[in-house]
Amino acid sequence: MQRHPPFGKFEAWLTKSGTPYFCGQSPLACDFHIWEMLDQYEKCVAEKSTSKGSVLSKFPKCAEFHAKMKADPKLSKYFESDAYKLDVNNQMAGPYFF
């Protein structure tokens, strides 16, 4: 049985579909959900890790998808807002809840 590392299924889907987004040539509701999850992992790793690498470095299609969504001019107002800068989890929980 082959094991897929985190995001392996997302990477395989984007590779197989040949599209920049999960359901086609333009972003749909599902893309925003997946993008947010990837972005939260990026934020958590950047905040808690001593390495400066991207959690998506082993997943080039996911990294490309993440960058494409973040570069979308229609979404720039959100990324520049205070709402985007909010903590991923409650402050007392931090990025991981133990």
C-alpha positions as a Markdown table, in Angstrom:
| # | Residue | x | y | z |
|---|---|---|---|---|
| 1 | Met | 0.0 | 0.0 | 0.0 |
| 2 | Gln | 1.4 | 3.3 | -1.1 |
| 3 | Arg | 1.2 | 6.1 | 1.5 |
| 4 | His | 0.6 | 9.7 | 0.4 |
| 5 | Pro | 2.3 | 12.4 | 2.5 |
| 6 | Pro | 0.2 | 15.4 | 3.5 |
| 7 | Phe | -1.3 | 17.1 | 0.5 |
| 8 | Gly | -0.4 | 14.1 | -1.7 |
| 9 | Lys | -4.0 | 13.6 | -2.9 |
| 10 | Phe | -4.3 | 17.3 | -3.7 |
| 11 | Glu | -1.1 | 17.2 | -5.7 |
| 12 | Ala | -2.2 | 14.1 | -7.5 |
| 13 | Trp | -5.6 | 15.6 | -8.4 |
| 14 | Leu | -4.1 | 18.8 | -9.7 |
| 15 | Thr | -1.6 | 16.8 | -11.8 |
| 16 | Lys | -4.3 | 14.5 | -13.2 |
| 17 | Ser | -6.8 | 17.2 | -13.9 |
| 18 | Gly | -4.3 | 19.5 | -15.6 |
| 19 | Thr | -6.2 | 22.5 | -14.5 |
| 20 | Pro | -4.9 | 25.4 | -12.3 |
| 21 | Tyr | -7.8 | 25.0 | -9.9 |
| 22 | Phe | -9.5 | 21.9 | -8.4 |
| 23 | Cys | -12.6 | 22.0 | -10.5 |
| 24 | Gly | -11.5 | 23.8 | -13.7 |
| 25 | Gln | -10.0 | 26.9 | -15.1 |
| 26 | Ser | -11.3 | 29.4 | -12.6 |
| 27 | Pro | -11.7 | 29.3 | -8.8 |
| 28 | Leu | -14.8 | 27.9 | -7.2 |
| 29 | Ala | -16.0 | 27.6 | -3.6 |
| 30 | Cys | -14.0 | 24.4 | -3.0 |
| 31 | Asp | -10.8 | 26.1 | -4.1 |
| 32 | Phe | -11.2 | 28.7 | -1.4 |
| 33 | His | -11.6 | 26.1 | 1.3 |
| 34 | Ile | -8.5 | 24.1 | 0.1 |
| 35 | Trp | -6.5 | 27.3 | -0.3 |
| 36 | Glu | -7.3 | 28.4 | 3.2 |
| 37 | Met | -6.2 | 25.1 | 4.7 |
| 38 | Leu | -2.9 | 25.3 | 2.7 |
| 39 | Asp | -2.4 | 28.9 | 3.8 |
| 40 | Gln | -3.0 | 28.0 | 7.5 |
| 41 | Tyr | -0.4 | 25.3 | 7.3 |
| 42 | Glu | 2.1 | 27.8 | 5.7 |
| 43 | Lys | 1.4 | 30.3 | 8.5 |
| 44 | Cys | 1.7 | 27.7 | 11.3 |
| 45 | Val | 5.0 | 26.3 | 10.0 |
| 46 | Ala | 6.4 | 29.8 | 9.5 |
| 47 | Glu | 5.4 | 30.8 | 13.0 |
| 48 | Lys | 6.6 | 27.7 | 14.8 |
| 49 | Ser | 9.4 | 26.2 | 12.7 |
| 50 | Thr | 13.0 | 27.1 | 12.8 |
| 51 | Ser | 13.4 | 26.3 | 9.1 |
| 52 | Lys | 12.3 | 29.0 | 6.7 |
| 53 | Gly | 11.1 | 26.5 | 4.0 |
| 54 | Ser | 7.6 | 26.2 | 2.7 |
| 55 | Val | 5.4 | 23.3 | 3.8 |
| 56 | Leu | 4.4 | 23.1 | 0.1 |
| 57 | Ser | 7.9 | 22.7 | -1.2 |
| 58 | Lys | 7.4 | 19.0 | -1.9 |
| 59 | Phe | 4.1 | 19.7 | -3.7 |
| 60 | Pro | 4.8 | 21.9 | -6.7 |
| 61 | Lys | 1.2 | 21.9 | -8.0 |
| 62 | Cys | -0.2 | 22.8 | -4.6 |
| 63 | Ala | 2.4 | 25.5 | -4.2 |
| 64 | Glu | 1.5 | 26.9 | -7.7 |
| 65 | Phe | -2.2 | 26.8 | -6.8 |
| 66 | His | -1.6 | 28.6 | -3.5 |
| 67 | Ala | 0.5 | 31.3 | -5.2 |
| 68 | Lys | -2.0 | 31.7 | -8.0 |
| 69 | Met | -4.9 | 32.3 | -5.6 |
| 70 | Lys | -2.9 | 34.7 | -3.5 |
| 71 | Ala | -1.9 | 36.7 | -6.6 |
| 72 | Asp | -5.5 | 37.0 | -7.9 |
| 73 | Pro | -6.1 | 40.8 | -8.1 |
| 74 | Lys | -9.8 | 40.2 | -7.1 |
| 75 | Leu | -8.6 | 38.9 | -3.8 |
| 76 | Ser | -6.0 | 41.5 | -3.0 |
| 77 | Lys | -8.3 | 43.6 | -0.9 |
| 78 | Tyr | -8.9 | 40.6 | 1.4 |
| 79 | Phe | -5.1 | 39.8 | 1.7 |
| 80 | Glu | -4.4 | 43.4 | 2.6 |
| 81 | Ser | -7.1 | 43.6 | 5.2 |
| 82 | Asp | -7.0 | 43.0 | 9.0 |
| 83 | Ala | -9.3 | 40.0 | 8.6 |
| 84 | Tyr | -6.5 | 38.1 | 6.7 |
| 85 | Lys | -4.1 | 38.9 | 9.5 |
| 86 | Leu | -6.2 | 37.3 | 12.3 |
| 87 | Asp | -4.9 | 34.3 | 14.1 |
| 88 | Val | -5.6 | 30.9 | 12.7 |
| 89 | Asn | -6.8 | 29.6 | 16.0 |
| 90 | Asn | -7.8 | 31.2 | 19.3 |
| 91 | Gln | -4.7 | 32.9 | 20.7 |
| 92 | Met | -4.5 | 30.6 | 23.7 |
| 93 | Ala | -4.6 | 27.5 | 21.5 |
| 94 | Gly | -1.8 | 28.6 | 19.2 |
| 95 | Pro | -1.4 | 26.8 | 15.9 |
| 96 | Tyr | -1.7 | 23.4 | 17.5 |
| 97 | Phe | -4.2 | 22.4 | 20.1 |
| 98 | Phe | -2.8 | 20.0 | 22.8 |
